[in-house]
C-alpha cells in the first residue's frame, strides 16, 4: 500500500494597522503592540503605520524589542536607516521562515503610499506576500488596487500569493474590491475598525487559488482593544496542488 501523501503545508498570516503605536488611551506603547502580535500567533505579519510619518520616519517598534520580545524578525526592506518599513508598511516573519526576496513598490498616490513585497519559503513553496495601506480617496484607491492586482497577478505565475493590509474601503462590493476581485479571492474576517466598537471592514486579506483557506477572523482581546485603533485580522491557509496558469 503506498504511503499517504503528507498533509499540505499550513501557515497563518495577519494584518495589523498599529496606528504608530498609539492606543485608544492616547499612549504610545510599542511593547503593547508586540504583546498583541504574540496573542495573534501568526507566522507572517503585515504592519501598517509602523513608522513615524515625519522627520527620520523612525520605526515605532524598535528592532531590539521585536527580536527580544517576540519570535519575529523584520524583513529587511533596505529603506531609511531608522525605518522598519516603506511608507509605514512593514513585514515581520517568524524565525525559521526563509526570506527569498523582498522589494518596495511605488503606486499611484495622493497621500504618501507604497507597497512592500516579500517572497518567503514555506512548505517547499515560494509564497509572495504584499503588504499595503491604500488611500483615503476612493478614486486613488481604485488606481492603486489596479496596479497592485497586476503586480500580484504577475507574481502568481511563480507561486502562491497573499495580499493584505488596510484598504480603507468602507463599501462592501464596489471600489477597489472590484479591481482585486478580477484576480484574487477577497476574505472578510469581520469588522476591525474602530477597535473599541468595530464597524468598518477596512482590514482585508486576499489570496490566489493556489491557497486553500482554513480559517479567518478578527483578533479581539482586552489588550488589542486598547493597543491601536484597529484590531488585527488573520487568515490560515494550506498550500494546494493547483498549478499556476501558463504565461500569456
ZAVEXDREN-582766 format. One record per residue (C-alpha): residue number from 1; z, x, y; residue in three letters. Coordinates in steps of 0.1 Angstrom, whole numbers. Example, Ala and Ser with C-alpha at 12.3 -4.5 7.8 and 13.67 -1.06 7.14 Angstrom:
BEGIN
@num 1, c3 78, c1 123, c2 -45, residuo ala
@num 2, c3 71, c1 137, c2 -11, residuo ser
This chain:
BEGIN
@num 1, c3 0, c1 0, c2 0, residuo unk
@num 2, c3 -10, c1 15, c2 34, residuo unk
@num 3, c3 17, c1 24, c2 59, residuo unk
@num 4, c3 23, c1 -2, c2 85, residuo unk
@num 5, c3 9, c1 5, c2 119, residuo unk
@num 6, c3 35, c1 18, c2 144, residuo unk
@num 7, c3 47, c1 -6, c2 170, residuo unk
@num 8, c3 29, c1 -4, c2 204, residuo unk
@num 9, c3 45, c1 18, c2 230, residuo unk
@num 10, c3 66, c1 -3, c2 254, residuo unk
@num 11, c3 78, c1 5, c2 289, residuo unk
@num 12, c3 94, c1 -12, c2 318, residuo unk
@num 13, c3 83, c1 -9, c2 354, residuo unk
@num 14, c3 100, c1 -21, c2 386, residuo unk
@num 15, c3 91, c1 -25, c2 423, residuo unk
@num 16, c3 117, c1 -24, c2 450, residuo unk
@num 17, c3 114, c1 -26, c2 488, residuo unk
@num 18, c3 146, c1 -8, c2 497, residuo unk
@num 19, c3 145, c1 -15, c2 535, residuo unk
@num 20, c3 151, c1 21, c2 544, residuo unk
@num 21, c3 184, c1 20, c2 525, residuo unk
@num 22, c3 198, c1 -6, c2 549, residuo unk
@num 23, c3 216, c1 -35, c2 532, residuo unk
@num 24, c3 222, c1 -71, c2 543, residuo unk
@num 25, c3 256, c1 -58, c2 557, residuo unk
@num 26, c3 236, c1 -35, c2 580, residuo unk
@num 27, c3 249, c1 -4, c2 564, residuo unk
@num 28, c3 226, c1 24, c2 552, residuo unk
@num 29, c3 238, c1 33, c2 517, residuo unk
@num 30, c3 214, c1 54, c2 496, residuo unk
@num 31, c3 239, c1 56, c2 467, residuo unk
@num 32, c3 240, c1 18, c2 465, residuo unk
@num 33, c3 202, c1 17, c2 461, residuo unk
@num 34, c3 204, c1 42, c2 433, residuo unk
@num 35, c3 230, c1 21, c2 416, residuo unk
@num 36, c3 208, c1 -9, c2 417, residuo unk
@num 37, c3 180, c1 12, c2 401, residuo unk
@num 38, c3 203, c1 22, c2 374, residuo unk
@num 39, c3 211, c1 -15, c2 368, residuo unk
@num 40, c3 174, c1 -24, c2 365, residuo unk
@num 41, c3 168, c1 4, c2 340, residuo unk
@num 42, c3 130, c1 7, c2 345, residuo unk
@num 43, c3 110, c1 37, c2 332, residuo unk
@num 44, c3 88, c1 37, c2 363, residuo unk
@num 45, c3 98, c1 25, c2 398, residuo unk
@num 46, c3 75, c1 19, c2 428, residuo unk
@num 47, c3 96, c1 20, c2 460, residuo unk
@num 48, c3 86, c1 7, c2 494, residuo unk
@num 49, c3 102, c1 17, c2 527, residuo unk
@num 50, c3 116, c1 48, c2 511, residuo unk
@num 51, c3 112, c1 69, c2 542, residuo unk
@num 52, c3 123, c1 65, c2 578, residuo unk
@num 53, c3 94, c1 53, c2 599, residuo unk
@num 54, c3 97, c1 77, c2 629, residuo unk
@num 55, c3 104, c1 114, c2 635, residuo unk
@num 56, c3 101, c1 136, c2 604, residuo unk
@num 57, c3 99, c1 104, c2 583, residuo unk
@num 58, c3 127, c1 118, c2 562, residuo unk
@num 59, c3 135, c1 102, c2 528, residuo unk
@num 60, c3 164, c1 77, c2 528, residuo unk
@num 61, c3 170, c1 87, c2 492, residuo unk
@num 62, c3 178, c1 125, c2 492, residuo unk
@num 63, c3 163, c1 142, c2 461, residuo unk
@num 64, c3 197, c1 157, c2 451, residuo unk
@num 65, c3 212, c1 122, c2 450, residuo unk
@num 66, c3 183, c1 109, c2 429, residuo unk
@num 67, c3 184, c1 137, c2 404, residuo unk
@num 68, c3 223, c1 139, c2 404, residuo unk
@num 69, c3 230, c1 101, c2 400, residuo unk
@num 70, c3 200, c1 87, c2 381, residuo unk
@num 71, c3 177, c1 97, c2 352, residuo unk
@num 72, c3 147, c1 96, c2 376, residuo unk
@num 73, c3 125, c1 123, c2 392, residuo unk
@num 74, c3 103, c1 116, c2 422, residuo unk
@num 75, c3 66, c1 120, c2 417, residuo unk
@num 76, c3 57, c1 150, c2 439, residuo unk
@num 77, c3 32, c1 134, c2 463, residuo unk
@num 78, c3 29, c1 166, c2 484, residuo unk
@num 79, c3 33, c1 149, c2 518, residuo unk
@num 80, c3 56, c1 158, c2 546, residuo unk
@num 81, c3 84, c1 181, c2 536, residuo unk
@num 82, c3 113, c1 157, c2 542, residuo unk
@num 83, c3 95, c1 126, c2 529, residuo unk
@num 84, c3 98, c1 111, c2 495, residuo unk
@num 85, c3 66, c1 90, c2 498, residuo unk
@num 86, c3 35, c1 82, c2 517, residuo unk
@num 87, c3 40, c1 56, c2 545, residuo unk
@num 88, c3 72, c1 48, c2 527, residuo unk
@num 89, c3 57, c1 43, c2 493, residuo unk
@num 90, c3 71, c1 64, c2 465, residuo unk
@num 91, c3 72, c1 66, c2 427, residuo unk
@num 92, c3 101, c1 75, c2 405, residuo unk
@num 93, c3 97, c1 82, c2 368, residuo unk
@num 94, c3 123, c1 86, c2 341, residuo unk
@num 95, c3 129, c1 122, c2 329, residuo unk
@num 96, c3 106, c1 130, c2 300, residuo unk
@num 97, c3 76, c1 109, c2 312, residuo unk
@num 98, c3 48, c1 134, c2 319, residuo unk
@num 99, c3 31, c1 131, c2 354, residuo unk
@num 100, c3 -5, c1 139, c2 346, residuo unk
@num 101, c3 -19, c1 135, c2 382, residuo unk
@num 102, c3 -9, c1 119, c2 415, residuo unk
@num 103, c3 -25, c1 111, c2 448, residuo unk
@num 104, c3 -21, c1 94, c2 481, residuo unk
@num 105, c3 -47, c1 69, c2 492, residuo unk
@num 106, c3 -59, c1 57, c2 526, residuo unk
@num 107, c3 -66, c1 20, c2 530, residuo unk
@num 108, c3 -78, c1 -2, c2 559, residuo unk
@num 109, c3 -48, c1 -9, c2 581, residuo unk
@num 110, c3 -35, c1 -24, c2 613, residuo unk
@num 111, c3 1, c1 -11, c2 607, residuo unk
@num 112, c3 7, c1 24, c2 592, residuo unk
@num 113, c3 0, c1 17, c2 555, residuo unk
@num 114, c3 -10, c1 37, c2 524, residuo unk
@num 115, c3 -10, c1 36, c2 487, residuo unk
@num 116, c3 4, c1 60, c2 461, residuo unk
@num 117, c3 -10, c1 66, c2 427, residuo unk
@num 118, c3 2, c1 84, c2 396, residuo unk
@num 119, c3 -12, c1 88, c2 361, residuo unk
@num 120, c3 16, c1 90, c2 335, residuo unk
@num 121, c3 17, c1 99, c2 299, residuo unk
@num 122, c3 32, c1 70, c2 280, residuo unk
@num 123, c3 30, c1 64, c2 242, residuo unk
@num 124, c3 -1, c1 86, c2 238, residuo unk
@num 125, c3 -19, c1 68, c2 267, residuo unk
@num 126, c3 -26, c1 77, c2 303, residuo unk
@num 127, c3 -12, c1 48, c2 324, residuo unk
@num 128, c3 -22, c1 47, c2 360, residuo unk
@num 129, c3 2, c1 31, c2 384, residuo unk
@num 130, c3 -5, c1 21, c2 420, residuo unk
@num 131, c3 24, c1 15, c2 445, residuo unk
@num 132, c3 17, c1 -4, c2 477, residuo unk
@num 133, c3 31, c1 -22, c2 507, residuo unk
@num 134, c3 5, c1 -45, c2 523, residuo unk
@num 135, c3 1, c1 -55, c2 559, residuo unk
@num 136, c3 18, c1 -84, c2 576, residuo unk
@num 137, c3 -17, c1 -97, c2 588, residuo unk
@num 138, c3 -35, c1 -119, c2 563, residuo unk
@num 139, c3 -69, c1 -106, c2 573, residuo unk
@num 140, c3 -59, c1 -70, c2 568, residuo unk
@num 141, c3 -41, c1 -78, c2 535, residuo unk
@num 142, c3 -74, c1 -91, c2 521, residuo unk
@num 143, c3 -92, c1 -60, c2 531, residuo unk
@num 144, c3 -65, c1 -38, c2 516, residuo unk
@num 145, c3 -65, c1 -58, c2 484, residuo unk
@num 146, c3 -102, c1 -55, c2 481, residuo unk
@num 147, c3 -100, c1 -17, c2 485, residuo unk
@num 148, c3 -70, c1 -13, c2 461, residuo unk
@num 149, c3 -85, c1 -36, c2 435, residuo unk
@num 150, c3 -117, c1 -15, c2 435, residuo unk
@num 151, c3 -97, c1 17, c2 430, residuo unk
@num 152, c3 -78, c1 1, c2 402, residuo unk
@num 153, c3 -109, c1 -11, c2 385, residuo unk
@num 154, c3 -123, c1 25, c2 386, residuo unk
@num 155, c3 -91, c1 38, c2 371, residuo unk
@num 156, c3 -92, c1 11, c2 344, residuo unk
@num 157, c3 -122, c1 29, c2 328, residuo unk
@num 158, c3 -98, c1 58, c2 319, residuo unk
@num 159, c3 -67, c1 39, c2 307, residuo unk
@num 160, c3 -42, c1 11, c2 313, residuo unk
@num 161, c3 -35, c1 2, c2 350, residuo unk
@num 162, c3 -5, c1 -13, c2 367, residuo unk
@num 163, c3 -3, c1 -22, c2 404, residuo unk
@num 164, c3 29, c1 -33, c2 421, residuo unk
@num 165, c3 46, c1 -35, c2 454, residuo unk
@num 166, c3 55, c1 -57, c2 484, residuo unk
@num 167, c3 23, c1 -77, c2 490, residuo unk
@num 168, c3 37, c1 -96, c2 520, residuo unk
@num 169, c3 18, c1 -127, c2 507, residuo unk
@num 170, c3 36, c1 -160, c2 511, residuo unk
@num 171, c3 8, c1 -181, c2 498, residuo unk
@num 172, c3 6, c1 -187, c2 460, residuo unk
@num 173, c3 -31, c1 -186, c2 453, residuo unk
@num 174, c3 -51, c1 -176, c2 484, residuo unk
@num 175, c3 -53, c1 -145, c2 505, residuo unk
@num 176, c3 -50, c1 -111, c2 488, residuo unk
@num 177, c3 -43, c1 -127, c2 454, residuo unk
@num 178, c3 -80, c1 -138, c2 452, residuo unk
@num 179, c3 -92, c1 -102, c2 455, residuo unk
@num 180, c3 -67, c1 -88, c2 430, residuo unk
@num 181, c3 -74, c1 -116, c2 406, residuo unk
@num 182, c3 -110, c1 -106, c2 402, residuo unk
@num 183, c3 -99, c1 -76, c2 382, residuo unk
@num 184, c3 -62, c1 -79, c2 372, residuo unk
@num 185, c3 -37, c1 -104, c2 360, residuo unk
@num 186, c3 -10, c1 -112, c2 386, residuo unk
@num 187, c3 25, c1 -117, c2 374, residuo unk
@num 188, c3 50, c1 -140, c2 391, residuo unk
@num 189, c3 85, c1 -125, c2 384, residuo unk
@num 190, c3 100, c1 -151, c2 408, residuo unk
@num 191, c3 113, c1 -152, c2 444, residuo unk
@num 192, c3 127, c1 -119, c2 457, residuo unk
@num 193, c3 130, c1 -122, c2 494, residuo unk
@num 194, c3 153, c1 -125, c2 513, residuo unk
@num 195, c3 178, c1 -111, c2 488, residuo unk
@num 196, c3 207, c1 -134, c2 496, residuo unk
@num 197, c3 187, c1 -166, c2 492, residuo unk
@num 198, c3 153, c1 -156, c2 478, residuo unk
@num 199, c3 124, c1 -179, c2 487, residuo unk
@num 200, c3 94, c1 -157, c2 490, residuo unk
@num 201, c3 75, c1 -143, c2 461, residuo unk
@num 202, c3 64, c1 -112, c2 481, residuo unk
@num 203, c3 71, c1 -85, c2 455, residuo unk
@num 204, c3 45, c1 -87, c2 427, residuo unk
@num 205, c3 32, c1 -68, c2 397, residuo unk
@num 206, c3 -4, c1 -68, c2 384, residuo unk
@num 207, c3 -19, c1 -53, c2 352, residuo unk
@num 208, c3 -51, c1 -49, c2 333, residuo unk
@num 209, c3 -60, c1 -63, c2 299, residuo unk
@num 210, c3 -50, c1 -31, c2 281, residuo unk
@num 211, c3 -14, c1 -41, c2 286, residuo unk
@num 212, c3 5, c1 -70, c2 270, residuo unk
@num 213, c3 34, c1 -85, c2 290, residuo unk
@num 214, c3 66, c1 -88, c2 270, residuo unk
@num 215, c3 87, c1 -100, c2 299, residuo unk
@num 216, c3 91, c1 -100, c2 337, residuo unk
@num 217, c3 116, c1 -112, c2 363, residuo unk
@num 218, c3 137, c1 -106, c2 394, residuo unk
@num 219, c3 168, c1 -84, c2 391, residuo unk
@num 220, c3 197, c1 -104, c2 405, residuo unk
@num 221, c3 232, c1 -89, c2 408, residuo unk
@num 222, c3 260, c1 -88, c2 433, residuo unk
@num 223, c3 251, c1 -53, c2 443, residuo unk
@num 224, c3 213, c1 -60, c2 446, residuo unk
@num 225, c3 220, c1 -90, c2 468, residuo unk
@num 226, c3 236, c1 -67, c2 495, residuo unk
@num 227, c3 218, c1 -34, c2 489, residuo unk
@num 228, c3 185, c1 -44, c2 506, residuo unk
@num 229, c3 168, c1 -75, c2 520, residuo unk
@num 230, c3 145, c1 -76, c2 489, residuo unk
@num 231, c3 155, c1 -79, c2 452, residuo unk
@num 232, c3 138, c1 -56, c2 427, residuo unk
@num 233, c3 112, c1 -72, c2 404, residuo unk
@num 234, c3 104, c1 -59, c2 369, residuo unk
@num 235, c3 80, c1 -62, c2 340, residuo unk
@num 236, c3 79, c1 -49, c2 305, residuo unk
@num 237, c3 46, c1 -40, c2 288, residuo unk
@num 238, c3 33, c1 -30, c2 254, residuo unk
@num 239, c3 1, c1 -10, c2 251, residuo unk
@num 240, c3 -27, c1 -29, c2 233, residuo unk
@num 241, c3 -57, c1 -16, c2 213, residuo unk
@num 242, c3 -82, c1 -31, c2 238, residuo unk
@num 243, c3 -108, c1 -5, c2 248, residuo unk
@num 244, c3 -118, c1 -3, c2 285, residuo unk
@num 245, c3 -152, c1 -19, c2 294, residuo unk
@num 246, c3 -181, c1 5, c2 295, residuo unk
@num 247, c3 -191, c1 21, c2 328, residuo unk
@num 248, c3 -220, c1 4, c2 345, residuo unk
